[in-house]
Amino acid sequence: MGLTQILKSIGAVMILVALSLLTPLLCLFAYPEELIYIKDFLIPAAIALVVGGCLFFFIKPAKEGKFYNSLSSSTLVVLSWVVAIFFGALPFVFSGQLDMLMAVFESASGWTTTGFTVMDVSKVPNVFLLWRSITQLLGGLGVVFLLMGTAKGGNGMVLFSAEGHSDRLHPNVKKTISLTLKLYAAFFVGGVVLYCVFGMPLFDAINHTMAAISTAGFTTQTASIGAYNSIPIEVVTILLMLLGSIGFAAHALLVKGKIKKFFQVTEIRIYLGIIVIFTFILSFFTGFREAIFNIVSVMSTTGFSTVNYATWGGASHGVVVLLMILVMLVGGGTGSTAGGIKQFRIAVALKSAVWEFKRKFLPERTVKSNYIIRPNGKFFVQDRFLVDVYNYIVAYIVLWFVGTFIVCVSGYGFSDSLFEISSALATAGASVGVVSPDMPVQVTWTVIVCMVIGRLEFVVLFTAIINVFRDSKNFIASKFKKEI
């Protein structure tokens, strides 16, 4: 499986994580009173840099060429995320902000772009608030994403697919990375400027922009976006959440001025349709302003809020919760930073039902090609692909109920458990109060696992596990034969 190349790549990931640990220190120029926390970032950065440097510079791959296949690339992706989450947690531990378990939870929430938090943001130093936002931004891009530009041969494309990036802006991986970074930079600059224009402080604007475009949801305010009580700020946030949850290939159509083709994309139509329908329904139970903001927030799997989800809707709270759960399960677009089942799979499942119904009224020998519109053109749906889509949806629902069961037997109500696991799997970060510093250990780990699976998806994680067991079995078998 190219073990030496995987270790070398993990070393590169650790170097990147070490450099990212230094970036929040830039805010110390504005907040010199927080210089006491500089060691809490320098120490883990130094550890990651030394260990990563040793792996990257001293390990020599056994051979040149194509090292990765679907199994080994999945293993690299999962290990990279484990490394990022672990080192991302250390500043919280070294500073005494959180214990190790809660720090891992907070870090996992950031890197997976979920946005759950167990911290009281009103008491958290600014350098840590900025670090949380940076983990979201990098997590949205993908831990392995920045390594792809240096991958040789077909390695870049294999890694690109393994981390869940299915939309390519260009046949060349390096150019795809470049275009994606340019789009991210444009969204970031535009978001910060607009937030500041409408009265949000610069530090808050930077943090909320990073959280919005990565569809993550960490905030600097206890009441989230609701703390500003500003319609312009909410409109800017809705725009950024929409941009973050739409695949970058679809963005490329807008950049090229292909507006008509953009709105012909099946995912875009599904997205806008669900937002309109569910906002209309929810408006009967809450105000329109609350409905539109929070529907976009949970469907984009960002998790910003303008209300208290634990009590929202009053007497109709149960109906409101159910609507939010349904929207979360759908999630964002393919190739975006959003989680959920994804609009593409939902579109295929819904259209396949329509195709099957129409087929019953066609002559027996009629041959009809079924397709949906993607940013790069028509995508013809084959039976094998339909099976994959249904298998994924079934696996998602099974894990959804397993997670809900674990939270339920830990003492929480069914509707609250269902909402929280829905939010974790969709990497939405909206909470009705289950996630807290006092939640049981089994609930904490259940939510962590759901967040990671929600970000990387089942195939990547399960493929990595299968690969590890397979290679371990082969290794043990070879050693046993040698001894005989």
N, C-alpha and C positions, 0 to 999 in steps of 0.2 A: 504493500500500500504506500510505498515511498515514505517510510517512517522518518528517515533523515530529513527529507524535504519538509515534512509536516512540522518537525521540531524546529527547523530553520525558520519556517513561516510563523510559528508561534513566537519565536524570538523577535521577529519583525513586529508582530502584534504588540508584544510587551514594550518594545521601544516606542511605538506609536502611543500606547497608553501612558507611558512615562512622560512623553511630551505633552499629552493632553492634561495630565495632572498639574503641569506648570501653568497652563493658560489661565485658570481662575485667579492666579496670583497677580495678574495685571490690574485687578480691581483694587489691590492694596494701595495703589497710588492715590485713589480717591478715598479710601478708607484706611488710613495709616494706623488707626487704633486696633486694627485686626492683624497687625504684623505678628502678634503672638501665635497665630495659627500657621505661620509659614512652614514650620517644621512638620506639621501634620500632612503637608503635601510633598515636601522635599524628600522625606524619608521613604514613603512608598514609591515615589518617582525614581529615587536612587536605586532601590531594590529592583524595580522593574527594569530599569536601564541596564544594570549590571548583569542580571540573569538573562534578560533578553539579548543583550550584546554578546554574551558568551554563546548562546544558542545560535544566533544569527551569523556571527563572524567565525566561529571555530568549528561548527558542524559543516562538513562537506557532503553534499548529496552523493549517493553511490553512482549516479549516472546523470547525464544531461538529457533533456527532452521533456516529454509529457509525463508528469509524475502523478497527476490526479485523475481518478475516475470518480463516478458518482458516490462510491463508498468512502474513499479516502477524503474527498473534498467535503463531504458531510461531517466527517470526523474532525477535520480542521476547523470548520465553521463552528461546531459545538464547543470544541476546546477553546477556541478564540473567545467566544462569548463568556465561557466560564472564567477565563483569565481576566477579561475586562471587568466583569461583575465583581470578582474578588478584589482586584486592585482598586476598583472604584469605591469599594466599601471602606477601605483602610483609612482615609482621612476622617471619616465619621467616628471610627473606633479610636484612632490615635488622639483625637481631640476630646474624647469623652462624650461626644454628642449622642452616640448610640452604642449599644452593646453589639457584638459581632453578628448575631442573627438579624437584629433589626437593621443593622448597617447593610448586610447582604440584601435584605428585602428592599431597602431604599435604593440601593445601587441597581438591583435587578429591575426595579420599577422605572428607573431612569433610562438604562441602556435598552430596555425593551419598549421604550416610549409609551409606557402605561400611564404613569402619573399618580398612582397610589402613593400616599405618604404617611409615615408614622411620626412626622416631626411637626412641632408647632412653629410654623414659619414666622410668626410674630417675634419669636425669640432666637431664631437661627441667624448667625452672622452672615453678612452678605457674601463673603467668599465661598461659603458652603451652598448658598442659594444659587450662585453663579455656576458652581461645579455641578450641581444637579441639572441645571439647564444645558450645560455642555455635554453631559452624558446623554441627554435626550437627543441633542442635535447629531452627535456622532452615532448614536444608536439608530436614528432614523436613516442615516446614510448606510449603515452596516459596518460592523467591526472589521470585516475582511475586505470591504469595498475599496478602501484606499490601497490595499495590497495588489489589487488586480492589475493596476497600471504597470506594475513591475513584473508580473507573471509572464513567463516565456511560452511561446507556441500556443497550444490550445488550452493551457492552464487557466488563463484569464477567463475564457468563456465558461469553462467548467465551474470555476469558483463563483462567477457571476450568477449562474443559475442556482448553485447550491445554497446561496444565501437568500434566495427568494426574489431575485431581481429578474423578472420574466420579460419586462418591457425593455427593448433596446432602442435607444435613440439613434444609433449608428451601428453598422455591422462591425466596426472596430471597437473593441472594449475600451481602449484608452480614450477614444473620442467620445464614447458614451459617458465615461466618467467625467471628462472635461465639461461636456454640455450640462450634465446633471449638477455639477458644482457651480456652474455659472447661473443656472436657474435658482439654485438654493441661495446663492449670494444676492441675486436680484430680489428674491422674496424677502430675504433678511433686511436688506437696506430699505426697501420699500415699507416693510412693516414697522421698523423702528422709527422712520421718519413720520409716517402717518400717526402712530401712537403718540409721538411727542407733539405733533401738531394739535392733536385733540386733547392734550392736557395730561398725558401719562408721564411720570418722571422717567428720565433716561434709563436708569438702572432697571426699572420695572419694564420699560419698553423692550430693552434688550432681552431680558429673560422671557417675557411673554411671546415675543416674536420667535425665539428659538423653540419654545414649547409648541406654538401654534403650527409652524411649518413642518415640524416633526410629528405632528398629531400626538403630542405627548400629554401635556396638561399640568405639569408642575407650575406653581404660581408663587408669587412673593406675598400674596395677600391671603389671609385666613378665609375671606369670603370669595376668593377667586375673582373672576371678572366682575362679579356682582358688587364688589367693593367700590368700584368707580361709579356705578349707577349712571352710565353715560351711553346714550344710544349710538353716537359716532364710534366710540371705542368698541362697542358690541358689533357694529357693522364691519369694522376693520378686522375684528377677530373672526367673524363668520367668513369673510373673504379669505383670510390666511388659512383657516381650517379647511375650507373647500380646496384651495390650491394644494395644501399638503396631502389631502386624501385622494386627489386625482393623479393617476399614473403619469409619469414624466413623458411617456410617449405621446399621451394626449396633449400635454403642455406644448410639445414640439409642434403640434398642428396649429396651436394658437400663435406661437412665435413666428411660424411661417405664413400666418395670415389665412390659414385654411379654416375659417370659422364654420362654414357649412359642414365640412367633413368632421369637425370637432363635435358638433351636435348630432351627427349621424352615428357616432360611436354608441354601441348598445349600452355600455356601462354608464355613460353620461346620461343617457335617457332614463335608465333605471334609477340612477342617483337622484336626479332632479325630480323624477316622478314620485319616489318614496318621500322625499323631503316635502313636496307639496301636499301629498295625501295625508301623511302623518301630522304635519303641522296643522292642517285643516281640522283633523279629528281632535288633536290635543288642545286646540284653541277653545273647544267647547268646555274643557275642564280647567283651563288656565288662560291667561291672556295670550294674545298673538305674539307679543314681544318675547315672552318667556318661552313660548312653544317653538318659534323658529330658531332661536339661539340654541336651546338645549337639544333639539332634534339634530341640528347640524353638528353640535358638539359630540353627541354620542355616536352618530352614524359615521362621522369622520374619525371616531375613536380617539378624540382629543381629551375630553373629560373636563374641560372648563365648565364652570357653572355660574348661573346668576341666581340660583335658588338653593334651598336645602333639600336634597333628594330624599332625605329620611322622612320629611313631612310634606313634601310637595304634592299638591292636589287636594289636600284636606280630606273630605269624605270620599273623594274619588281616587285616593292615593293608590289603591290596588290596580285600577285601570291604567293610571299614569305609569306605574312601574312596569306593567305588562307591555305597554306601547314602547317604552324605552328599551326594554329587553329585546323586543323584536327588531328594533332598529339597530341595536348594538350587534346582534347576531349577523346581520347583513354586512356591516362594516364598510370599508373603503374600496378604492379601485385597485386593480392589479398593477403592480409595480410602484405603488405609492408607499408611504410610511405607515399607512393605516392598517389595522388588524381586522378581525372578523372572518366570516366564511369567505368574504369578498364578493363584490357585485357581479363579477364575471361568472362565478359558479352559480350564483342565484339566478342570473339571467339564463344560463344554459339549462338549469333545472326547470325553470318556468317555461321556457320556450320548447323544451323537449316534450312537456305535457301538451302544449298546443299542437306541436308537430304530430304527436301520436294521435290526438283527437282528429286532426284533419286527415290523417292517413286512413282512418276508418271509412272515410267517404270518397276515397280515390279508387280508381280501378286497380285490381290486384297487381297488374304488371307495371304500374306507374313507378318510374324511378325519379325521385326528387332529392336534390342536394340541399341539406339544411345548413344554414350558416348564421353567424352573428357578425356584427361589424366591430372590428377592433381598430385601433389607431393606424395600423399598417395595412388595413384592408379587410376583405372578407376572410373569416375563419370558418372553414367547413368542419362541422362537428360529426365525428365518426362514433360508432357504437362503443369502441374501446375507450374513447375519451369520456363518453357519458358515464360509463361504469366507474371510471376514476373519480369523476365529479361526485357521483352518488356515494361512493365509498368514503370520500373525504367528508361529506356532509354527515354521514352516519357516524363516522369516527368522532367527529366534532361534537355531535349530540351526545354520544356515549360518554365522552370525557366530561362534557358539561354536566351531565347527571351524576357522574361519579364524584366530581368535585363538589357539587351541591350536596350530595349525601354526606360527605366528610364534614362539611361545614355544619350541616343540620345536626348530626349526631354530636357535634361539639357544643350544642346548646343554643344555636341561633334559629330563628324562624325560617320557614321554607321560602317565603317570598324574598326575604333579605338574603338568604343563602344563594338563591337562584340569581338574583340581581348581581351580587358580588362576583360570583364565578363567571357570569356572562361578561361582566366588565373586565375581569382578569384575562379570560380567553380572547376577548376582542381587543385587549390592550387599551381599553378606554379610560380606566382610572376613575370613573364615576363611582361614588360609594354612598351607601345608605347607613354606614357606621360600623360595619363588620370589621373592616380594616382599621386597626388601632394599635398602639403600643402594647395593649393588654390582651390581644388575641392569642389563643393557645398556639403552642408550637406546631401542632399538626395542621392547623389552619394556615399558619404563616407559610409553611413549606408547600402546602397545597396551592396557595395563591402564587407563590414563586414559580412553581413548576408550570402552572397554567399560563403565567405571563410569558415565560420563555417559549413554551409550545406555541402560544398565540403569536409571538413575534417570528419564530423560525419556521413554524408549521410542522405538522406531524412527520412528513416524509423525511425532512432533514434530520430531525432528532432520532427517529426510529432507525433510519439508515445508518446513522453513526453508531447507535447501540449494537445493531446487528454486525457492523464491521468490527467493532471492538471484540465482541464475543467470538466471531469467526476467526479473527487473527490470533486471539488468545488460545483458542482451541487448537489451531494449527501449530502455534508455537509450542504448546505443551506436548502435543503429539510428536513433533519432531524431536524434542528433547528426550521423550520417553523411548523413541526408536533408537536414538544414539546410545542411550544407556544399555539397551538390550544388545 
